[in-house]
């Protein structure tokens, strides 16, 4: 327990020191997106990595949080913090209601159902032009303010986003090590066995689905108030697949793996911009290699590779 706390403190110190180690507005903006994607990856990992319930519609919850917060502040002039809270409550209640029928499904049926939810939300963002601005997007969303500080610069937004991301990470680490976390892992391994041991699997799955949606909504609201402009293109099916890839590449059932996956898949396209038309090929090739040689994700793959390498060296010396 003490080791986990020291690890988190060290990780937090490194994250908070980033603005002093790197300069440049564009780079800070990229790090802001890593923070938002980390929150989303953690949210999906709690559902998929711990509870074993796949979702292909989390971009919809992300977008719903952004649009509810954006509309309440830009159209109805509601305080942004109240709007964010309202968005989280609304998305959580929606996920709770949807979760009961949807989470009765398993495997690819559950994947298709959540995919359908995401598509419905995406179409709604596009078609409700009077409310959301439709394909043209919604502008005029105000920046967040706290204690007289307006979060209107890249560095300020970095500390805002990563302050929330670290809070979500700490909460998720504690949840994973709690009795609830152990119950989630039991459901993941065998739902029937978990029920035999007294775990209310159905309610637990709905609860973690709702919690995952609330975290996604919070990330969406932060995205809206940081960018001050949102459009449906940011919340489509492709982004749901990207989030799923972040979780798998980083490591299922690992909170720090969620960060690694989010960081890699946010930074990689930036490094490949100079590759012109070959960037997609390089991107896809790297993902294939990682899945082949590190099926447990980055967080488990590198230690495994080091152990195998050490064993080979020992065998060679013998």
N, C-alpha and C positions, 0 to 999 in steps of 0.2 A: 504493500500500500504506500509506504514511504517512497519507494523507488518510483512508483507511478506519479506521485505528486511532484517529485524532483524533476522527472522527465517533462511533465506538463509545464512546470515553472521555467525550465530551460527552453522549451519550445516557444513559450509565450514571450520570453525575453528576446529570443532571436527574431520572432515576428515583429515585435514592437521596435526593434532596432533597424529594421529594413530601410525606413526612410533616411536614416543616417548613413547607411552603407551604399545606397543607390540614389542617384539623382536623375532628374528628367521627368517631365509631366507625363509623357506617354508610358514610360515604364511603371510609374505609380498607378496609372490607370489600369494597366495589365494586372498588377498586384491586387487592385481593388476587385477585378473580375475573378481572380483566384479565390479571394475571400468569399464572394457570393457563391461561386461554384462549390467551394468547400462545404458551405452550409447545406447546399442542395444535395451534394454527394452523401453527407452524413445523414440527412433526412431519408434518402433512399436506402442507404446501407442499414439503417435501423430496421427498415421494413424487409429488405431483401436479404441482407447478410446475417441478421440476427433472427428474424422471424421466418425467413424463407418464403416470403410472399412477394412475387414479382409484380412490378408496376411499370407500364409503358405510357403512363399519363401524367407523370409528375410535373412535366412542363406546364400542364394545364393549371395545376394548383399554384405553381410559380407565377403564371400569368394572371390568375384570378386575384392573388394577393396584390400584384402590381396594379391591376386595373381598379379594384375596389378602392385602394388607397389613393390612386391617382385621380379617379373621378370625384371622390369625396372631398379632396383638397382643391383641385383645380376648378371644378364646377360648382361645388357647394361650400367652398371656403372653410371646410372643417379643419381643426387643428391637426397637423400631420401625425402627431403621436397618437391622438385619439383615432384617427383614420387607420393607422397601422394596427392598433388593437382591435378595432372593429373588423378589419379585413381578416385578421388571424382568427377571431371568434367565428366569423361567418364561414370561412373556409373549413375550420375545424368541425363546425356543426354539419356542414355539407358532407364532409368526408365521413363523419360518424354515421349519418343517415345512409349514405351510399355504401358504406363498408359492410353493413349487415347482409344485404343481398349479394353483393359482389364477392365478398370473401368466403362465401360458401363454395365458390368455384376453386379449382386447383389447376396447376400447370399451365398449359397453353390456353385453356379456357379463361383463366384469370388474366393472363397477358392480353388476350383479345378484348376482354371486358374493360380493362383499364385503358387500353389503346383507344377504344371507342369513347370513353369519357374524355380523354385528352383531345380527341378530334372534335367532339361536340363543343368543348370549351373554346378551341381554336376557331371554329366556325362562328361561334357566338361573338367572339372578339371582332371578327371581320364584318359580321352582318348588322350588329347593333351600332350603326353609324352615328346616330344622334347622341348616343351615350359615350361610346368609346372612340369615335372618330374613324372607325372602320380601318381599311387598309392604309389610310393616310396617317393613322396614329393619333395619339393624344399628347398634346403639348401643354406648357404652362404649369407643370407640376412643380410645386415649391421645394426648395431644399429644406432639410431638417434643421431645427435650431434647438439648442440646449444650453441653458445658463448664459444666454447672451452670445453664444458662439454659433455662427451660421456655417454649416458644413457645405461650403461652396468651392473648395479647392481640392486638388487631388490628394494632398497630404492629409487634410482634415477628413476627407471621405475614407481614406485608407484606415485611419484610426477608428472611425465610426464603424466601418464594415468589419474590421478585424476584431474590434472589441466585442461585437455581437457574435462573430464566428467563434472566438475563443470561449465565450459564455456557452454557446451551443455545444462546443466540443467538450467542455468540462462537464456540462449536464449529461451529455451522452456517455462519457466515460464512466461517470458515477452510476448511470442507469444500467450500463452493460455489466457492471460489477455487483449490482444489487440483486435482490431476490427476483425482481421483475426480469432483469437481464438473463438470469439463469433459466427462468420459465420460458423466455423467448427462444433461447437456444434449445431447450427441450422440445418446443413446438417445431422448431426448424428440423431437428433430428428425426422426430417421430411424433406426430400430433396425437396418435392413438395412445402411445406410451405416456405422453405428457398428461392426457386426460385421466389415465389410470392412476397417475400419481397425484391427482387432485387439481391440476391446472385447468382453469376455465379457458380453453383454447380459443373458442369463438369470440368471447368478449375481449380477450387479450389481443387478438389479431385486429379487431376493430379499433381498439384503443391505440395501438401502435400505428395503425393506418392514419388515424386522426392526428396523432402527434406528428407524424411525418409530414402530413399536409400543412399543419400549423407552422412548422419550421420552414417549409417551402414558401408559404405565404409571407412569412417574415422576410425571407430573402427577396421575394418579389417586391415587397413594399420598399425595402432598402434600395433595390435596383431602380425603382421608379423615382424615388426622391434624390437619388444620386445622379441619374442620367437626365432627369427632368423631362424626358420624352420617352414614350413607349409605343411600340407597334406590334401587331400580331405576329409578325415574322420571327420575333425573338422567342415565341412560346409554342412553336410547332412541334410536330412529331420528330423531326430531326434532332431537336434539342433533348427530347426524352431519351432517344437512343444514345446521344452523347453522354448524358448523365449516367445511364446504365453502363456505358463503357468506362466511365471514370471509376465507378464502384468496382467493376470486375478487374480492371487493370491495377487499381490501387490495392485491392485486397478485400474480399468479402468478409464481413464480420470484424473489421478493423477500423477504428475511428481515425487513426493516423494514416491508414491506407487510403481513406477517403480524401484526405488532404493531398497525399502524393498523387493520386489519380487525377484530382482536380488541377493540381499544379502542372502535371505533365501535359494533359490534354488542353490546357489553356495556353501554355507556353509554346508547345510544339508547333502549332500553326504559325506563330510569330517567327520562329526560327526558319520555317520552310517557305516564307514569303519570297525569298530570293531564288527559289528553285523553279519559278515560273510554272509551266504546265506539269512539271514532274512532282509538285508538292503532294498531290493526292496519292500518287503511287508510292512515294517515300513514306507518307503517313500511314497508309494501309499496310505496307510491308513491315514497318516497325511494330504495328499492333499485332500482326500475325505472328511475328517472331516472339513477341512478349507472351502471347497466349500459349504458343507452343512450348517455350522453354521456362516460363514462369506462370503456370496455370493457377497458382495460389495468389497471384498478384505481386506487385513490387515488394510489399511489406514482408511477404514470406519467401518470395522468389530469390532475392539476393542472398539471404542467409543460407538457403538451400544450396545455391550455386557455390558459395564459399566453402560449405562443408564438403561438397563433392570434390571441389578442387583440392582441398586439404587431404582428403582420402587418397586421391590420385597421386599427390606428391609423396604421401607416406608409403603407398604401394611401390612407387618408383624408387624410393630410397631403400626400401627393403629388398 
